[in-house]
Amino acid sequence: MKPIVVFGPLLAVALLLSGCGGQPATDAQDDANEALSGAVLKADEPAQTGNDCEAACTNYVNKCLTLVPGADETLFQQGRDSCMDVCVEWTSEKADCIATAASCEPMTDVCGL
């Protein structure tokens, strides 16, 4: 089965399915997300562009894609690659907003992801 890359229009569906902004995560989910976040940070880093794409895309993967049930390293890498492809067209303000968002919800509501 081919993994689904969650970015752009599919982000809202992924957030809805994952319960982003809904009920708080369980301790098991928190432990799983923490373990996955460490794995994501160890992935090969693409070259950084003029704005802060590296930080923005890392935050996107860690705060949004880790909420997708059953997500794995392949999904994280595809999401990161997809993010890096579109991030080069973002303003520095948008990239900084996404890079510093405290959770996934502000990335869409405030930053315009």
C-alpha positions as CSV (number, residue, x, y, z in Angstrom):
1,M,0.0,0.0,0.0
2,K,1.4,3.4,-1.0
3,P,1.7,5.9,2.0
4,I,-0.4,9.0,1.9
5,V,1.5,12.3,2.0
6,V,-0.5,14.7,4.1
7,F,0.1,18.3,3.0
8,G,-2.0,21.1,1.6
9,P,-5.7,20.2,1.2
10,L,-5.2,16.8,2.8
11,L,-3.9,18.4,6.0
12,A,-7.4,19.3,7.1
13,V,-8.6,15.7,6.6
14,A,-5.6,14.4,8.5
15,L,-6.2,16.8,11.3
16,L,-9.9,15.8,11.5
17,L,-9.0,12.1,11.5
18,S,-6.3,12.5,14.1
19,G,-8.4,14.7,16.4
20,C,-6.2,17.7,16.3
21,G,-7.8,20.3,18.5
22,G,-10.1,17.7,19.9
23,Q,-9.6,15.4,22.9
24,P,-6.3,15.4,24.6
25,A,-3.9,12.6,23.8
26,T,-3.5,9.7,26.0
27,D,-0.2,8.9,27.8
28,A,0.4,6.1,25.3
29,Q,-0.1,8.5,22.4
30,D,2.2,11.1,24.0
31,D,4.9,8.4,24.5
32,A,4.5,7.3,20.8
33,N,4.6,10.8,19.5
34,E,7.7,11.5,21.6
35,A,9.5,8.4,20.3
36,L,8.5,9.3,16.7
37,S,9.6,12.9,17.1
38,G,13.1,11.7,18.0
39,A,13.2,9.5,14.9
40,V,12.1,12.4,12.6
41,L,14.8,14.6,13.9
42,K,17.4,11.9,12.9
43,A,16.3,11.9,9.3
44,D,18.6,13.1,6.6
45,E,18.4,16.9,6.4
46,P,17.8,18.5,2.9
47,A,19.7,21.6,2.1
48,Q,18.4,24.8,3.7
49,T,16.9,27.4,1.5
50,G,16.7,31.3,1.9
51,N,13.9,31.2,4.4
52,D,13.8,28.8,7.4
53,C,12.3,25.8,5.6
54,E,14.3,23.3,7.6
55,A,12.8,24.5,10.9
56,A,9.3,25.0,9.4
57,C,9.2,21.5,7.8
58,T,10.6,19.8,10.9
59,N,8.0,21.5,13.1
60,Y,5.3,20.5,10.5
61,V,6.3,16.9,10.7
62,N,6.7,16.8,14.5
63,K,3.5,18.7,15.3
64,C,1.2,17.6,12.5
65,L,2.2,14.3,10.8
66,T,2.9,12.6,14.2
67,L,-0.8,13.1,14.9
68,V,-1.8,10.8,11.9
69,P,-2.7,7.4,13.3
70,G,-0.3,4.7,12.0
71,A,2.1,7.2,10.6
72,D,5.6,5.9,10.1
73,E,9.1,7.1,9.1
74,T,8.2,6.9,5.4
75,L,5.2,9.2,5.8
76,F,7.3,11.6,7.8
77,Q,10.1,11.7,5.2
78,Q,7.6,12.1,2.3
79,G,5.8,14.9,4.2
80,R,9.1,16.6,4.9
81,D,10.2,16.4,1.3
82,S,6.8,17.7,0.1
83,C,7.0,20.6,2.6
84,M,10.5,21.5,1.5
85,D,9.3,21.5,-2.1
86,V,6.6,24.1,-1.4
87,C,8.4,26.0,1.4
88,V,10.9,27.6,-1.0
89,E,7.9,29.7,-2.3
90,W,6.8,30.9,1.2
91,T,7.7,34.3,2.6
92,S,10.1,34.3,5.5
93,E,7.2,35.4,7.8
94,K,5.2,32.3,6.8
95,A,8.1,29.9,7.3
96,D,9.0,31.5,10.6
97,C,5.3,31.3,11.7
98,I,5.2,27.5,10.9
99,A,8.6,27.0,12.4
100,T,7.6,28.5,15.8
101,A,3.9,27.2,15.9
102,A,3.3,25.5,19.3
103,S,1.0,22.9,17.7
104,C,-0.5,21.9,14.3
105,E,-3.7,24.0,14.6
106,P,-2.0,27.4,14.5
107,M,-0.1,26.3,11.4
108,T,-3.4,26.4,9.5
109,D,-5.3,29.0,11.4
110,V,-2.6,31.6,11.9
111,C,0.2,30.8,9.4
112,G,-1.9,29.8,6.4
113,L,-0.6,26.3,5.9
